[in-house]
């Protein structure tokens, strides 16, 4: 009868390994006043830029920012799938409503109404989701792709102007510099300006961008953004957004 080889026994974990495995992880520390202040500044920058973009697109093209963002997401989904769409016998790639909502930062119900508006203008159309005929998706139409191409230069120009203006505000300069250059402004240093070519190639900033490192002026401002006194503005020589 053949003798079975003895199974190798797993080594016992060391006391250090046992202690590390059993030790509970500490929760992240709460944000302090300075972090809360910088976050409020970031939200103000996003709100200011979004308002300017929405007004510019609505006034120049009759296309609200939310609808432009939806066309952008649908167009990029098409590009990611490697489909040019619009050709003979070709259809654009469809995005599920939930995925579209996630990409543009809206609720599913809001996206459903938004797609209905785009569909009414011939810029998008509903379709069955790939792999699940019961799920509803949306895809861009050739007309929608043309509208997206026509409005993007206006969008990019307005975004560049808004970010450039924010570089002059001590509270917003660091975040604006990060969006503009991909790098944080350090110790109040002014970031290098991009060329017009580089600006036109910049992608729209995501609403949920990572927080940039604080500037020296921001670190010295512990007051809450919502309640900071006007004296802080005059002391810094800048107006809050």
Buried (B, 14 or more C-beta within 10 A) or exposed (E): EEEEEEEEEEEEEEEEEEEEEEEEEEEEEEEEEBBBBBEBBBEBBBEBBBEBBBEBBBEEBEBBBBBBBBBBBBBBBBEEBEBEBBEEEEBBBBBBBBBBBBBBEBEEEEBBEBBEBBBEBEBBBBBEBEEEEEBBBBBBBBEBBEBBEEBBEBBBBBBBBBBBBBBEBBBBBBBBBBBBBEEBBEEEEEBEEBEEEEBEEBEBBEEEEEEBBBBEBBEEBEBEBEEBEEEBBEEBEBEBB
